[in-house]
Amino acid sequence: MGKQTRSLLIKLAGSALILWVLFRLIDFDLADFKEILSELHLGYYLLSLFGVVVVLGIKSYRWHRIVRNEGYVYKPIKAFGAYMASFTIGVITPGRIGEIARLYYLREDCDIAFLPSFRTIVTDRIFDLGVLVMLAFAGLFYYSGLSFDNAYLAVLAGILLFFVGLVSTVFILKQVMKHPKIGQNRILEFIRDSLLQAVDRRAPMLWAITLLAYLAFYGAIALIFLSLSIELRLVDIAIILSVVGLATILPISWAGFGTREMSLVYLLSFYGISSEVALSFSLLQFGAFFLWGSLIGLVFWLLMPISLQQIKEDSKALKGLWKSEDGRRKTGEVKEPS
């Protein structure tokens, strides 16, 4: 049995176990669940299907700007196609191999070495992870009942805490790397360079684009809630989905199944929403974003074919990135002597 197959089976078992525990803990009524789905407001749900394209389109433009900030030209339409195709590849393959697919597309159209192209991917993800972290802090403040009863104040506190941490991290890295020996550390150098676009003069525009992408995302989520006759403020949706997003990152389930449902049942209970509605929402969200989004991305993948074998080779190159001088030459960090 291969390593990837074993990992997939473990995650499937993890999802099954979490779901089993969840249904043992809640009072789930199958008849109510079916009735909720039968009364779905289809118009709102169909409108939400545009969300995944809009959100990924905005994020792809952010990536385009990150690449441009690195000094390379990559057309927005190319970035969009790569983003959509890699989304599908990420859904159907284990791990974060979909992100590696974007490296292939970028390097195919740009004269860019492996290392700086990989840095654009990491920088791009920092903005998404940043939103999840700052709003997860807000959720901790808001739902714990120990700090803030006002959701907006909780969000503000989460944002401030995140940026203080981010700026402090970059400052500490810069100071530490002034040491002659530590300054030669490739990993620390890579981390510092990846973080810089999130805090320097280029950052405000990139954060503004990120805000627009997440407003579109939360708007689409609001439509799914409306299709279930549930009205929630965008700020509440933002906090809920960010906490859920962090939970699904944990590598203990397949495609977030189990961790997503358990998180939603728990968080939505604060709003008096039943477990049947929470699970209905989870199913509809998966269909609107993951399933529908991957089908659209599949079209881009077929129009912009890429070999999964090539992606796996790039993934292996990442693993050996820091190991040897020869590996550094392969990734473009060190050029061959002329």
N, C-alpha and C positions, 0 to 999 in steps of 0.2 A: 504493500500500500504506500503510495506516494505521500510526501509531506503535505502537499496542498489538499489531497483527498482526506487525509487524517484530520487536518485543521477544519475542513468543511464539516465533517461528521461530528467533531467535537462541538462546533458552533450550533449545528442543528440540534444536537442533544441539549445544549445549553438553552436554546430557545424553547424546546419542548418542556424542559424542567421548569423554567421560569413561568411559562403559561400554565403548567399544571399547578404550580404553587398559587398563582394568581386566582385561578378558578376555584381553588380550595378555600381561598380567603374571602372571596366576594360572594354575594348573593345574586347570582346571574340567572336571569329569566330569559330563556331562549325565545319564548313567544313574544315578549316585549321587544327583544332585539330584532326579530323579523318584522314586527309591526312598525318599528322606527324606520327601518330601511324601506318598507313599503310606502311610507308617507313622505319619502324624500322629495324635497322641492328641486326637481331636476334642472330647472333653469339656472338657479344659483350654482349648482354643481358643475354644469356644463361651462359656465363662465370661469369657474376656478381652474379649468383645464388649460386656459391660456397662461396661467401663472408660471408654470415651470419654464416655458419658453422665454417669457419676459424676464424672469429672475436670472436664468442662465445667460440670457443675452446681455443683461447689464453687467453681470460678473465677468463675462468674456471681454467686455470693453475695458473693465478695470485691469484685466490681465494684459490686454493690448497696451495699455499705458505703462504698466510695469515693465514690459519688454522694451518699450520705447525709452523709458527712463534708463534702461541698461545700455542704450546706445544702438539698438537694432530696430529695423523696420519690419513690422508684421501687421498686415492689413486687418482691420476689425472683422471683416467678413470671414477671413481665414481663422481668426481667433474664435469666432462664434461657432464655426463648423467643428473646430477641434474640441471646443468645450462640450458641444452636444454629443459628438461621437464618443469622447472619453467618458461622459456620464453613463452611457450605455455599457461601455466596456467595464466601468467600475461596478455596475450593478450585477453583471453576469460573471464576474471573476472575483476571486477572493482577495482580501487585503485592499491596498490602495493602488492596484495596478492601473486603474483608469487614469490616475494622475500621471503615471509614467507614459501613457499614450500621448498625452499633450506634449511631452518632450520630443517624441518622434515627429509629430506634426510640425512643431516649431523648428526643429533642426532640419526638417525636409525643405522648409521654405526660407530659412534664414541661415546665413553663414555664421552660426553661433556654436561655440564649443559646448560640451556636455555640462560642465560645471555651472557656467552662468545661466544656461537654460534651466537647469534644475533649480537654481536660486530663484528664478522668476516664479516657479511653481510654489516653492516654500513661502516666498513673500506673499503671493496671492492667498495662500491658505491662512497666513497669519491674520489677515483682516477678517476672514470668516470665523476663525477660532476666537479672535478678540471679541466679536459680537456675542458669541456663545458664552464666553467667560464673564464679560461684564454684566450680561443679563442673568447669568446663573448666580452671580453675586447678589444681584437685585432680588432674585427668587429666594435666596437664603435669608436676606434681610426681611423680605415681605412675608413669607410663609411661616417663618419661625415664630413670628409674633414678639420677638425680643427687641427689634430695632425700629422698624418703620411700619406704620399702618397705612401710609399713603404710597401707592404703587409708583407714582412719579418720583417721589423722594427716594424710594428704594432704587429705582433705575439710575437716578443721578448719582447716588452713592456708589453704585456698582461701576458706573462709567469712570468716576473719579479714581476709585480704587484701582481699576484696571490700568488707566493711563499712568498713574503714579508708579505702579509696578513695572510697566513697559519702559517708561523713560529711565527709571532707576536701573533696570537691567542693562539697557544700552550704555548708560553712563558707567556702570561698574565694569562692563566688558571693555570699554575703551580704556579705562584706567588700568585694569589688570593686564591688558595687552601691550601696555607701554613697557612692561618688563621684557628685556631682551629675549629670554628663553620662551616665556609664555606667548609672546607676540608671534612666534613662529608656528603656534598650534593651528593647524588647518581647520579643525572642527570649530574652534572658538571664532576664528576669522570668518568662516562661512556663516555661523549664527549671527555674528555682528552685522555682516553685510546684508543678510536677509532681513534683519530687523530695521535697518536704517530707513528704508522707504516708508515705514510706518510711523516715523517720528521726525523726519527732516522736513524741509520746505515743500517737498512733493506730497507729503502725507495728507494735508487737508483735502485736496481734490480726490485722492484715493478713498479716504474715509467718507467723503460726500457721496461718491459712487456706491460705496458699500451700504450706506444708509438708504439710498434709493432702492437698491436691490432688496434689502430686507423689508422695506415698507411695501414693496410689491409682493413679497412673499407672505407677509402677515395679512395683506389685503386679500390674497387668494385663500389663505386659511380662514379668514373671516367669512368668505363666501361659502366655504364648506360647512362652517358652523351654522350659517343662515339656512343652508339646505336642510339642516336638522332642526330648524326653528330655535336656534340658540344664538343669542346676541351677547357678544363679549367685546370689551374695549380692546383697541389695538395694543395698548400697553400690557394688558393682561395676557393677550395672545402671545406677545413678544416674550414675556417672562416664561410662560408655560412651555412654549416651543423651544426656547433656549435650554431650559433644564432638561427637557426630553432629548434635545439634540446632543447634549453632553452625555446623557445616559446611553444613547445608542452608539456612541463612539467606543464604549467599552467592548473589547474583543471577546465577548462571552456569548454572543448570539449571532445568528445569520440575518443579515440585512436589518438588524435592530429589532427583529420579532421577539416579543417577550419583554425586553427592557422598555420598548416604546409603549406597549400596552399597559404595563404595570405603572410606569411613570404617569401616563395620562389618567388612568383610573384614580390614582392618588391625588394628583394636582387638581383635576376637574371636580373632585369631591369638595374642594374648598368653595366652589361656586354652586353647590347643590345639584351638580349634574350626575346623573346615575351612571353606574358602570356600563349599562347597556348602551347608553348614548356615547360614552367615552370610547367603547370598543367599536361602535359604528363609525365614529369619527376617525379612529385609527385606520380602519379598513378603507374608508373613503380617501383619506390623505395618502395612503400607500398607492391607491389606484391613480389618483390625480397627479402625483409627483413622481413616484418611482416607476410604476408600470407604464403610465402614459408618457412620461418623460423619456423612458428608455426606448419606447417604440419610435418616438420622434428622432431620438439620437441614433437609432438603428438606420434610419434613412440616410443620415449624414455619414454614418460609418460605411454604408454601401456606396455612397457617392465619393467618399474619401477613404478607400480601403486601406487597411493597415493590418499587418501580420501580427497575430498574438505572440508568435515566436520572437519577432523583433522586440516587442514590448518586454518579454521575459528576459531577453538578452540585456536590454537597458536596465532592467531591474537587478540583474546580476552585477552589472557594472556599478550600480549604486552601492551594493554590498561591499565591493572591493575598492570603493572610492578612496578610503583613507589608509589602505593597507600597504601600498608600495609605490615606489617612484614610477614603476611601469604602469600601475593603475592610474596615476595622476596624468601620465602622458595620454592614456586612452581617453580620459574624460576631458582633455583639453586644458587641464590646470597647468601642465608643464609641456612645452612644445619640444618636439624633436629637434636636435641640433642640425643646422643646415650644413 
